[in-house]
Amino acid sequence: MIPKQTDLYSSKYYFNEASFSLLMRKRIYNILLVSSVYDAFILEEDGRIEEQIFNEYMSLNLRYPPRFIQATSLREAMKLIREESVDLVISMLSFDDKGTFKLAATVKAEFPKVPFVALSPFSREVSLKIEKLNLSNIDYVFSWLGNTDLLMAIIKLIEDRMNVEHDVKEVGVQTIILVEDNIRFYSSYLPNIYKIIFKQSKAFVTEGLNEHQKMLKARGRPKILLATDYEEGMHLYRKYKNNLLGVISDISYPRRGIKDAEAGLRLFRRIKKENRFVPLLLQSSDPRNEKKAKTLGVGFIDKNSTSLPYDLRSFIKYYFGFGDFIFKDPANGNEVGRAHNLKDLQEKIFQIPKESLRYHIEREHFSKWLRARALFSLAKLFQSFTTEDFDNINEVRYFIFNAISNFRITKSRGVISQFDRTTFDEYFSISRIGQGSIGGKARGLAFLDSLINRNELHQLYDKIDISIPKTVVLGTDIFDEFMDNNELYPIALSDEYSDEHILQFFLDAKLPESVQEDLFTIASLVNLPLAVRSSSLLEDSHYQPFAGIYNTYMIPSTEKNLDKKFEMLNQAIKSVYASAFFADSKAYMQATANVIDEEKMAVVLQEVCGKKYGNYFYPTLSGVARSLDYYPIPPEKPKDGTANIALGLGKYIMDGGLSLRFSPQYPKKVMQTSTPETTLRETQKYFYALDLSPEKFVPSVNDSINLVKLRIKDAEKDDSIRKIASTYDLQNNVIRDGYNYDGKKLITLSAILKHNVLPLAEILQKTLYLGAKEMDNPVEIEFVVDLNTKKGEKIKFYLL
């Protein structure tokens, strides 16, 4: 359903990513290869069939290469198929005896679901004999010239047939139908088509966020379905016409059991009546048929052409949606733009001429291109609209842009992506540099991101973005390399050096060259201040709390001086590393019976949530919520949980400042605001903000060196507390809910807790309940809220 005009500029589209793990469940693992002793010798010594198949799989980035079991007689073959778990039987076709046909009949009688394929050397004599034989027990016959890429194509063809119905129904996997009865030609075509598809899938899996996701996404490649007569071709079309990239067909093949010289033309006429935009390719040995193909408005390839493989690749790549998306000028067919991937398509959508955009939308080219890249949910949305659903073409551009934006955000949720500076995506929630552990704090963030995604918390409220800040994690292997390369352990573990000396040693050391360019990319792309936080192996443990033991540094964003920002980021990371060996850290490690040299440090680089006010930066609210309240005030119960919340950066709460305390179950019951006297005495008097002056960031043992303590009066001048403050009426000695009164401003959150302007209590209840349930333990969650967003932007609610 197309959103209203007012929705075009908002985040209205949510996508459920395809469950690629459910695809390709049925596979060929064990192949029984039946041949004469001579053929077996040739295959083993000259062909090295298993080795070549393995190499073919690896070169195409395919997994699960099959195992070959060989038999040289009918008796041996049946013995093996009864003893082994055979998934496919391939037999060399011999016409001197009936061995192959007898074996096929025996196999099908005992194991009817095991596919049986016959291989035969190609000749005219062989072709004539095959036409006269009863092949009812043989699934396919192929022309064998010793090429292993045919064996691979046979395996994949069988696997596609086994999985297509489930995979199409499950996520909408696409199909390509080949209608051809000539054994020699489809034996040549199939390896070529599969290589094109595997090359395409290798390209689109790069949009996967990590190796595991890339491996799973490859399962979403198009399936190839082979038909050898008109009826089978029409059956496959009708069954999969809603998931069809295109059809390739010969012209002459059986129809109603008789050879029909125009069967392919008849098939394409029927298809074009139902779908005039589906790509159709005719191929024939008679070049005179090209005119018939043009009259019908379909592609044509001459089977006798020396450029047949190239022509086939070119047609599939362009018309089936493979390769780049090429924007065409409908007036002359010239290229006016090109998108290499989804990100590129989103960026180009405002640059393409409106005539070209309308042309591609009307022909469903976008949805076809997306389906070919296994982006099924986005393709389904794009297929559901036309330009007539909008008032003007500019609205279409915004619709496409916002839809892709939301798809990329959804895709990144709950996944730790591998950082790649060449393809770094600003929509990634959390990504990692290095292969080591990401540490306790980063694990907690990744879990929260996954929790939000699994429980669809981001969809709960139209005007609130519930998520985690954009995060990059440096793995513990970076820490190990840094410590070893600079020989820091003797200094770090010594008790002879002060914290200041240890910090200086670390600052003088060099971070590994392997991460320098990655850090520079981060510095150049992130426009907000960055929090550089520790994430050691022991942090965020239930039984050994390490919160606050190591340092966290905040660095300002300096858009005009990228080198300075990069330098500050380097210094902050090294300072976090050093804090693991400060005296207080060592003392705590000793007190908790941990060994300091076993501690490993990952580092979290995280965007700071908030807004710039003059030369300062801070969020509207920071808080800590706990699922278990050890000191409930009746009628509150321990299981109701508790929250502490304050204006500005979270340091205020961590340092024990006068934060507002309430139970999410009873948000209107706040003891600190029960009387005017209590409110004046027990509410927040100051808050912390980040000083944005680069010179204020000086690496120090004190990680708060560039944080400033400001008065509530300062926030009043910034106009940042309008939605969270009440006013004290001195003359009447009352606290008035609201900001637009004369008098002293007090941080009471009455608009939120009493009048539910922001459903803060509800969000905390849901998050604490889900966190405790999924952790099977009480949880403590840090969060931050930015209410002062730009018009049209969502309120930011970040879990930290």
Secondary structure as GFF3:
##gff-version 3
##sequence-region A 1 800
A	DSSP	three_ten_helix	5	7	.	.	.	ID=ss1
A	DSSP	three_ten_helix	20	22	.	.	.	ID=ss2
A	DSSP	beta_strand	30	34	.	.	.	ID=ss3
A	DSSP	alpha_helix	37	41	.	.	.	ID=ss4
A	DSSP	pi_helix	42	47	.	.	.	ID=ss5
A	DSSP	alpha_helix	49	59	.	.	.	ID=ss6
A	DSSP	beta_strand	67	71	.	.	.	ID=ss7
A	DSSP	alpha_helix	74	83	.	.	.	ID=ss8
A	DSSP	beta_strand	88	92	.	.	.	ID=ss9
A	DSSP	alpha_helix	99	110	.	.	.	ID=ss10
A	DSSP	beta_strand	116	120	.	.	.	ID=ss11
A	DSSP	alpha_helix	124	132	.	.	.	ID=ss12
A	DSSP	beta_strand	140	143	.	.	.	ID=ss13
A	DSSP	alpha_helix	148	171	.	.	.	ID=ss14
A	DSSP	beta_strand	175	179	.	.	.	ID=ss15
A	DSSP	alpha_helix	183	204	.	.	.	ID=ss16
A	DSSP	three_ten_helix	205	207	.	.	.	ID=ss17
A	DSSP	alpha_helix	211	217	.	.	.	ID=ss18
A	DSSP	three_ten_helix	218	220	.	.	.	ID=ss19
A	DSSP	beta_strand	223	227	.	.	.	ID=ss20
A	DSSP	alpha_helix	230	240	.	.	.	ID=ss21
A	DSSP	three_ten_helix	241	243	.	.	.	ID=ss22
A	DSSP	beta_strand	244	250	.	.	.	ID=ss23
A	DSSP	beta_strand	253	255	.	.	.	ID=ss24
A	DSSP	beta_strand	258	260	.	.	.	ID=ss25
A	DSSP	alpha_helix	263	274	.	.	.	ID=ss26
A	DSSP	beta_strand	280	284	.	.	.	ID=ss27
A	DSSP	alpha_helix	289	296	.	.	.	ID=ss28
A	DSSP	beta_strand	299	302	.	.	.	ID=ss29
A	DSSP	alpha_helix	308	319	.	.	.	ID=ss30
A	DSSP	beta_strand	325	328	.	.	.	ID=ss31
A	DSSP	beta_strand	335	339	.	.	.	ID=ss32
A	DSSP	alpha_helix	342	348	.	.	.	ID=ss33
A	DSSP	alpha_helix	354	362	.	.	.	ID=ss34
A	DSSP	alpha_helix	365	372	.	.	.	ID=ss35
A	DSSP	alpha_helix	376	383	.	.	.	ID=ss36
A	DSSP	three_ten_helix	387	389	.	.	.	ID=ss37
A	DSSP	alpha_helix	393	412	.	.	.	ID=ss38
A	DSSP	beta_strand	416	418	.	.	.	ID=ss39
A	DSSP	beta_strand	430	433	.	.	.	ID=ss40
A	DSSP	alpha_helix	439	454	.	.	.	ID=ss41
A	DSSP	three_ten_helix	457	459	.	.	.	ID=ss42
A	DSSP	beta_strand	464	467	.	.	.	ID=ss43
A	DSSP	beta_strand	471	474	.	.	.	ID=ss44
A	DSSP	alpha_helix	476	485	.	.	.	ID=ss45
A	DSSP	alpha_helix	489	492	.	.	.	ID=ss46
A	DSSP	alpha_helix	499	508	.	.	.	ID=ss47
A	DSSP	alpha_helix	513	525	.	.	.	ID=ss48
A	DSSP	beta_strand	530	536	.	.	.	ID=ss49
A	DSSP	beta_strand	553	555	.	.	.	ID=ss50
A	DSSP	alpha_helix	562	579	.	.	.	ID=ss51
A	DSSP	alpha_helix	583	591	.	.	.	ID=ss52
A	DSSP	three_ten_helix	596	598	.	.	.	ID=ss53
A	DSSP	beta_strand	601	607	.	.	.	ID=ss54
A	DSSP	beta_strand	611	613	.	.	.	ID=ss55
A	DSSP	beta_strand	616	618	.	.	.	ID=ss56
A	DSSP	beta_strand	621	626	.	.	.	ID=ss57
A	DSSP	three_ten_helix	638	640	.	.	.	ID=ss58
A	DSSP	beta_strand	642	646	.	.	.	ID=ss59
A	DSSP	alpha_helix	651	654	.	.	.	ID=ss60
A	DSSP	beta_strand	660	662	.	.	.	ID=ss61
A	DSSP	three_ten_helix	671	673	.	.	.	ID=ss62
A	DSSP	alpha_helix	676	682	.	.	.	ID=ss63
A	DSSP	beta_strand	686	691	.	.	.	ID=ss64
A	DSSP	three_ten_helix	694	696	.	.	.	ID=ss65
A	DSSP	beta_strand	707	711	.	.	.	ID=ss66
A	DSSP	alpha_helix	712	718	.	.	.	ID=ss67
A	DSSP	beta_strand	725	729	.	.	.	ID=ss68
A	DSSP	beta_strand	734	736	.	.	.	ID=ss69
A	DSSP	beta_strand	744	747	.	.	.	ID=ss70
A	DSSP	alpha_helix	750	753	.	.	.	ID=ss71
A	DSSP	alpha_helix	760	775	.	.	.	ID=ss72
A	DSSP	beta_strand	780	786	.	.	.	ID=ss73
A	DSSP	beta_strand	795	799	.	.	.	ID=ss74
###
